[in-house]
Amino acid sequence: MQAALFYGLSIVAIMCACGVVVSRNPIHSVLFLILTFFSISGHYILMNAQFIALVNIIVYAGAIMVLFLFVVMLLNLNKESEPHKSDLVKIIAATSAGLFSLVLVGVLKGATLPAYEGMMDSENGLVKNLGRVLFQEFLLPFELSSILFLSAMVGAVLLGKKNVQA
Amino acid sequence: MMIFLVAFTKYLIPLIIQLLVVLGFVFTTVAASQYLGPKRKTAGKLESFESGLDAVGNARVPFSVKYFLAAILFVLFDVEIIFLYPWAVNFKELGWQGFVEMLMFIVFFTLGFFYVLKKGALKWDD
């Protein structure tokens, strides 16, 4: 059953990822990306990483995709105004993308995956175990992340808000 | 593989059953209403509804950046909520120490929140 689930989810994920790239309508791309995130969440659940699966749905499929949608809406994507790329640009893009995929394939072919040493605990990804580690072992990064969020908030407001001196 | 399978069934069988029931209910009701309800398609009915007015132009016009700002702030606070889950599950175990840790985290967020409010980033008309 696991193998069937894995292959089913993989096929859905890859098809949707292709849909993101291929679809002409940017809104359709965003919807395909949401489906991709959901199938990746399914993969996380298969690996018993429940917290990551949840976070992936709440943050990525929920919040980040709203951002993507707004970016799409901020841009003026009318059919008439869409710029036509010249043939030279297309050739350059295809060549660089092809070279990149070549490098990727080469690296992955040469890579060996060392076997995981030590006990593999299948319950590592549960919320309880993750919280225990996060609030004891990795406390400092956790607290530092709040400062990161603060700076992100300030940055977003500074960039996005018109400065009106009242 | 065997250990994994045990863990898998132990935690996920109830979840899968609930998922099947939920999805089954949704798809059945939506499909049933599609087939059971009477339909009379006219040009006026098939038009997209825009508060009773005739739709003008294209929906793909650039939006105000204010929407984006609200969305980005939403994402930040969304991530804050995510961190609350592992804390809430371990609440008893972490005790006061965990409480203080989380308090610090939330105080930083609250500082940011007040900054956002003071700057009027969520004010719509200015």
Interface residues (C-beta under 8 A of the other chain):
Chain A: Q2 I45 L46 N48 Q50 F51 L54 V55 I58 V59 G62 A63 I64 V66 L67 F70 V71 M73 L74 L75 N76 L77 N78 S122 E123 L126 V127 K128 L130 G131 R132 L134 F135 Q136 L139 F142 E143 S145 S146 I147 F149 L150 A152 M153 V154 A156 V157 G160 K161 K162 V164
Chain B: I3 F4 L5 A7 F8 Y11 L12 N58 R60 V61 P62 F63 V65 K66 Y67 F68 L69 A71 I72 L73 F74 V75 L76 D78 V79 E80 I81 I82 F83 Y85 P86 W87 V89 N90 E93 L94 G98 E101 M102 M104 F105 I106 F108 F109 L111 G112 F113 Y115 V116 K119 G120 A121 D126
